[in-house]
């Protein structure tokens, strides 16, 4: 069966490029966002303002860069797992990647919302949002390839177990003709 092509790529090639894209995009995100996440307004909490929303905003303002570093390290590890899963033809690594990317981008949206007020220049806010939204759209594009290839691997593994199942062969003596032995 001839593999299908989307945008000039097979599902396998698109899956590998998805992992490479995620590694590069995560590195670029760390490089460009470190200035705005590190220079957050991390002051003492006003004792009169102890609402949960204020506490969360303060926590993200103070620890935002550390949270992003932690999430980015996990993302790079899972992207490497994706590339290995393509090599080893294991669909579970691809499923883990898909779930993690949705979780990772959701957390990045939350961090972006909570830290966007710390940036004073409007153009910088727009560029930060543009970077986040374009990365999310690109992840949606690449996840199509990952899901397709995971489905191909899953189907081939499930068919492989049916095909490779062998019938039990009887080894009793009545099934085999007896050999005449020579007596010297």
TAMO-V571713 format. One record per residue. N is the residue number from 0. RES is the residue in three letters. PSI is psi in degrees with one decimal (* if undefined). NEAR is the number of other C-alpha atoms within 8 Angstrom. D_FIRST is the distance of its C-alpha to the first C-alpha in Angstrom with 2 decimals. Layout:
BEGIN
n:res:psi:near:d_first
N:RES:PSI:NEAR:D_FIRST
N:RES:PSI:NEAR:D_FIRST
END
This chain:
BEGIN
n:res:psi:near:d_first
0:UNK:132.6:2:0.00
1:UNK:130.8:3:3.79
2:UNK:144.9:5:6.39
3:UNK:151.5:6:9.15
4:UNK:135.4:8:12.54
5:UNK:127.8:7:15.91
6:UNK:33.3:4:19.04
7:UNK:11.3:5:17.26
8:UNK:148.4:9:15.89
9:UNK:168.8:10:12.87
10:UNK:-36.7:13:13.84
11:UNK:-46.0:11:14.65
12:UNK:-41.1:8:16.83
13:UNK:-34.9:12:18.47
14:UNK:-42.6:16:19.33
15:UNK:-44.1:11:20.96
16:UNK:-28.2:9:22.79
17:UNK:-44.5:13:23.92
18:UNK:-42.4:12:25.67
19:UNK:-43.6:9:27.19
20:UNK:-43.8:8:28.34
21:UNK:-40.5:12:29.98
22:UNK:-47.5:11:31.83
23:UNK:-43.9:8:33.13
24:UNK:-35.8:9:34.02
25:UNK:-41.9:11:35.85
26:UNK:-43.9:9:37.82
27:UNK:-38.6:8:38.76
28:UNK:-43.8:8:39.78
29:UNK:-40.7:11:42.09
30:UNK:-46.8:7:43.60
31:UNK:-27.7:7:44.37
32:UNK:-12.2:9:45.44
33:UNK:-37.3:9:47.66
34:UNK:-41.6:7:50.69
35:UNK:-24.5:9:50.57
36:UNK:-30.0:11:49.84
37:UNK:-34.7:8:52.44
38:UNK:35.6:6:55.18
39:UNK:160.5:10:55.12
40:UNK:90.9:7:58.34
41:UNK:82.8:7:58.89
42:UNK:177.2:4:62.44
43:UNK:148.9:4:64.27
44:UNK:136.9:8:63.52
45:UNK:121.8:6:66.22
46:UNK:-27.0:5:67.82
47:UNK:-14.9:4:68.30
48:UNK:76.9:7:64.59
49:UNK:30.1:9:62.94
50:UNK:155.5:6:60.31
51:UNK:-36.4:6:56.87
52:UNK:-42.5:6:55.30
53:UNK:-39.0:9:57.71
54:UNK:-42.0:10:57.09
55:UNK:-43.8:8:53.31
56:UNK:-41.4:10:53.79
57:UNK:-42.7:10:56.23
58:UNK:-45.9:9:53.95
59:UNK:-36.3:11:51.00
60:UNK:-38.2:13:53.41
61:UNK:-37.5:10:54.72
62:UNK:11.3:8:51.59
63:UNK:-46.7:13:48.87
64:UNK:-39.5:10:48.05
65:UNK:-38.2:7:47.92
66:UNK:-44.2:8:45.63
67:UNK:-40.4:10:43.29
68:UNK:-46.3:9:43.36
69:UNK:-49.1:8:42.52
70:UNK:-38.0:9:39.62
71:UNK:-37.8:11:38.30
72:UNK:-42.8:8:38.44
73:UNK:-39.7:8:36.46
74:UNK:-41.4:14:33.90
75:UNK:-40.6:11:33.49
76:UNK:-43.5:8:33.12
77:UNK:-31.9:12:30.47
78:UNK:-38.2:13:28.60
79:UNK:-37.3:9:28.71
80:UNK:-38.4:10:27.47
81:UNK:-46.6:14:24.48
82:UNK:-40.6:11:23.68
83:UNK:-38.8:8:24.23
84:UNK:-34.1:13:22.02
85:UNK:-44.6:13:19.07
86:UNK:-44.9:6:20.02
87:UNK:-4.8:6:20.60
88:UNK:53.3:7:17.71
89:UNK:117.7:10:20.38
90:UNK:-20.7:12:20.01
91:UNK:-37.5:8:23.79
92:UNK:-33.2:11:24.72
93:UNK:-38.5:14:22.62
94:UNK:-41.5:10:24.39
95:UNK:-42.1:9:27.69
96:UNK:-46.5:12:27.05
97:UNK:-47.6:11:26.41
98:UNK:-43.7:8:29.57
99:UNK:-40.3:10:31.61
100:UNK:-41.4:10:30.86
101:UNK:-43.9:8:32.13
102:UNK:-45.3:8:35.17
103:UNK:-46.8:10:35.82
104:UNK:-34.1:9:35.80
105:UNK:-43.6:8:37.98
106:UNK:-36.2:8:40.50
107:UNK:-34.5:10:40.49
108:UNK:-44.0:9:41.33
109:UNK:-45.2:8:44.19
110:UNK:-39.9:10:45.48
111:UNK:-43.5:9:45.29
112:UNK:-43.4:8:47.27
113:UNK:-21.2:10:49.88
114:UNK:-1.3:14:50.39
115:UNK:-24.9:8:50.24
116:UNK:-18.2:7:53.97
117:UNK:-18.5:8:54.83
118:UNK:120.9:10:53.72
119:UNK:-31.1:6:56.60
120:UNK:129.2:6:55.07
121:UNK:-39.3:7:53.14
122:UNK:-36.2:6:50.88
123:UNK:-40.4:9:49.77
124:UNK:-44.6:10:48.93
125:UNK:-43.0:8:46.85
126:UNK:-38.2:8:44.97
127:UNK:-44.6:9:44.35
128:UNK:-38.6:9:42.95
129:UNK:-42.9:8:40.87
130:UNK:-42.9:8:39.34
131:UNK:-47.1:10:38.59
132:UNK:-42.0:8:37.14
133:UNK:-36.3:8:34.94
134:UNK:-39.2:9:33.62
135:UNK:-42.9:9:32.89
136:UNK:-39.3:8:30.97
137:UNK:-37.3:8:28.91
138:UNK:-39.1:11:28.19
139:UNK:-40.1:8:27.01
140:UNK:-47.5:8:24.64
141:UNK:-29.7:12:23.21
142:UNK:-27.6:11:23.14
143:UNK:-44.4:8:20.49
144:UNK:-41.6:13:18.08
145:UNK:-44.0:15:19.49
146:UNK:-41.1:11:19.16
147:UNK:-45.1:9:15.52
148:UNK:-35.4:11:14.68
149:UNK:-38.7:13:17.12
150:UNK:-40.3:9:15.49
151:UNK:-46.0:8:12.05
152:UNK:-43.3:11:14.16
153:UNK:-44.9:9:16.32
154:UNK:-40.4:8:13.78
155:UNK:-34.4:8:12.28
156:UNK:-39.5:8:15.98
157:UNK:-35.3:8:17.12
158:UNK:-33.1:8:14.65
159:UNK:-34.6:8:15.49
160:UNK:-30.2:8:19.13
161:UNK:-43.4:7:18.85
162:UNK:-39.0:7:17.08
163:UNK:-4.4:6:19.45
164:UNK:121.7:6:22.46
165:UNK:148.4:5:24.54
166:UNK:149.9:4:27.20
167:UNK:131.5:4:30.69
168:UNK:131.9:4:32.34
169:UNK:140.1:5:36.00
170:UNK:21.5:5:38.22
171:UNK:161.4:6:41.46
172:UNK:-22.4:6:43.62
173:UNK:-17.8:5:43.63
174:UNK:-19.6:7:39.96
175:UNK:136.4:6:40.63
176:UNK:144.4:6:43.23
177:UNK:142.5:4:46.18
178:UNK:142.7:4:46.92
179:UNK:127.4:4:50.37
180:UNK:144.8:4:51.93
181:UNK:131.6:4:54.45
182:UNK:126.2:3:57.79
183:UNK:*:2:59.70
END
